[in-house]
Each structure stands twice: as structure tokens, then as C-alpha cells.
Amino acid sequence: MRFLALLACTLLLGCPADEPSIPDAGVVSGFTREQLLDPKSCQECHPDHYQEWSGSMHAYAAEDPVWLAMNRRGQRETNGELGDFCVTCHAPIALREGLTTDGLNLAELPAYSKGVTCAFCHFVDEVTGSHNAQLNLSSDLRMRGAYDNPAPNKAHASMYSPLHDKERIESADLCGSCHDIVTQKQVHLERTFLEWKSSLFAHDVEGERQTCGDCHMKGRTGTAADAPGVPLRRVHDHRMVGVDTALTDFPEKQDQLRRIQRELNTTALSILCVRDEEGTVLLGATLENMAAGHSWPTGATQDRRAWVEIIAYDEADNVLFASGVVEEGQALTSIVDPQLWRLGDQGYDEDGHAVHLFWEIAEYESLLLPPPNHAHEGPNAGKVGAHLQHEYRFSSAELPARVTLRLRLRAIGLDVLDDLIASGDLAPEFRGAVPTFEMGATQIEWRRADMFECVPVGHPPPVP
């Protein structure tokens, strides 16, 4: 639980990389290495950052029952060949301290060694690769951060690092190295960093550049530590909200859910056009990525369940057509729906059979909402290409009276949980803990009485 507090320390205490960390200000002595590895050591000086981090998925990374079940099953089904693949990112301190080799003994380990902690992030002095946590941790005990004029302290030495400065484009390398995953079958299965690098936001140009921290660690004015003489600065939020949620009784759980929904409300926009073609009603739906700096959904997209629900009604409010209608507690994959519009990845093993367990996947098919980017060549030069389109068809003598549409998301599919429950690796109680999110700006309604072909009015679908 140190990621948050030590990040605050780092952000507060960073010094220029080519200078020692204010040796004349009493920073040379301070916490021992053992103390610095423990997030609780950071809590006293950095209570706000610690509280934020304590409810984050970084803090939860090695506590998540679904991840623990996946790792346990993967170790068993690969006869241990999975090795340290999962703990490399989910319990990096435990791995690097030699406390575990496969994550099967995490329950026996001290809390400081689990999750993505303050020290793990703020000891990083070099990114050595683009995936699977290829990071080098310094042994000099200096906490790296974004400030080049730190306030004196007696806890730890510190220094400035562009890897921890969200205003620097290279800071994305620090996050990206853990958020891209290449499996042991050499499948680039999680591609968030790669997706960002293809986006408009990866352009190191004023007005376009947006790093991971710009979105996921938004700043505020405050003090980075509760201590005398600490100035007001721009400090970072350490909740690092995404779409994954805690399924157990975990700190800040309700706040986490509220913040996820707030972010999702403005991530994507939908456009719906309705027209009649000689007795066939065509429903043209467009999804536009408005805010995500990567594809959507992203991350473990083979396990995520994102889909469009669309329903057409007659004047008496009877359903004329429906697709993507999934009841609470129903697995998306259980419905029979030939016109379903689903976003995500589908994995296949070497024999071409559909699979979802990452160690079985040899290749995949992908349908994701791409990130915003400028097309610099061709007929669409200068336009932002971040949309997908889908068409629904049904027979009707006249246009429906109204049509509703919304984009929905479960961070992990109930079918995935059912599989882990059936194998005995996950307790059934967690199935009901997965929330279903609605993408706020995608919830729209077309009405025949309004006499517009497309809604929202003024947002025609982009040219394919």
C-alpha cells in the first residue's frame, strides 16, 4: 500500500536527475529499505495519496479473487509452466524480493509485498521493454517523482524522473510496460500501450499530447505531504480509475464505482439513424470513441463483455425488434442473437477452437473501438478516425414509433466466472458482484414523431 504514499513523496521530493537529493536538508538518512518497501510507512506524511491508492486496483492487484483463481488454474493446467507470468505485474515486489515464484503462496506473504505498491513504481529508474513489466528498480533508495524542487524531509532521498512526470511523453512508458501483455505463446493479448501509441494523444505535440497520467491520475492543487513548509503544488490522484472493480469488501469501493461510472459517461458517443427501405427497417448505429486514449474496451479484452442494446417499439410500446437485451445476472454469451453487436477479442487455440483462458490462446480476432487519431493521408486527411458502425435489419410495414440504444459493459464476463466456479477455483459468491455499466453518452432515443433520420440531431454518422 505504498504506491500512493510514496508516489506523493516522490512527486513532492523529486530532484534533478543529475544531483543528489538535497543532502544538506537532512534527506540522506531516513527510512530503511524495509520501511520504504511498506506503503504504510508513507501513510503518515501522505494520507490523501495513501487513501486514494488503498482503494485502487493497483492495491487490489494481488487480492482480486478472480486473478487468484486464474493464476491457480493456470499453474495447474500448464503443470507449473505459467511460473511467474502473472505475479510479474500483480505482485512485483513479492517476486523481486524472492518471496514467491508463482503467486500460489501469496496468502502467506506480508501485505507490503503484494499489489503494485508505492516503492515499486517510485523506485523505477529505467524502462527496458514495452510489455510484461520490463522495468528496472534502482537500489539507491531514492524515490523518483515529478518535482524538481522538493521540500526537505527526513524520510527518504528523492530525485526528478521524466518517467514519473505526466507532462513528459516518456512517462507513458512506465505505465505501458505493465499494461501490455505478451503471453508465453507470443500472443500480444493486452495492447493498451500499443493502442495509445497509435493514437492522436501519443503525438508529442502541444495540444495533442495526453499521457496515461493525464487521464488516469488527474491533478489538483494541494500539498504532496502533510508537513510544515510543504508548498501548494499540482498533485496527482492515485485512484487510477479504469473499468475493473473490487469484488470483495475493499477500501473506497463505492467511491471507485462512482468514479468509474463518471469516466464511462463521457468515453463514447452513439449515433442512431432509422430509415425504411421497402418494408425493411434499417437501424444504423455508430459508436465514436470520444475520450479514451486507447481502444475501447482495452486490457483483458478476451474476458471483457461490451455490447450494444437496441430496441424498437411500435405506437403501443410493443417490441418490434430487439438485440443485445441481457438480463441482470445473465451471461452475454448465453443469449442467441444473430444481430448482436459485441466489442472485444475472441481467442482461439492452435486447433481453431474458441477459448478464453489466456494460456490457451494462440491467436485472436478483435473488434474494438479505435482511439482518436488524425488520418494524415488520403481522402479523410485531417479527420478523426475513432468510430465503428453496425446495421440492424428487420421487417416492418412502417417505421417504429421509437428506438432506444445504449452501450453496456461488464469488466469481466459472467461466463468467465462460471467457468472458474465450475473448475473449483472461484467461490460462487463473487458472480453476483460484477457490475454492469452503462455508457452514459451512448444512451439515446430516436422518435418517429421528431421527423429526424438521425439522433443526436446534428451528428450524422461519419463516412466509413
Secondary structure, 3 states (H helix, E strand, C coil): CCHHHHHHHHHHHCCCCCCCCCHHHCCCCCCCHHHHHCCHHHHCCCHHHHHHHHCCHHHHCCCCHHHHHHHHHHHHHCCCCCCCCCHHHHCHHHHHCCCCCCCCCHHHCCHHHCCCCHHHHHCEEEECCCCCCCEEECCCCCEEECCCCCCCCCCCCEEECHHHCCCCCCHHHHHHHHHEEECCCCCEEEEHHHHHHCCHHHCCCCCCCCCHHHHHCCEEEECCCCCCCCCCEEEECCCCCCCCCCCCCCCCHHHHHHHHHHHHHCCEEEEEEEEEECCEEEEEEEEEECCCCCCECCCCCCCCEEEEEEEEECCCCCEEEEECCCCCCCCHHHCCCCCCCEEEEEEECCCCCEECCCCCCCEEEEECECCCCECCCCCCCCCECCEEEEEEEEECCCCCCEEEEEEEEECCCHHHHHHHHHCCCCCHHHHHHCCCEECHHHCEEEEHHHCCCEECCCCCCCCC
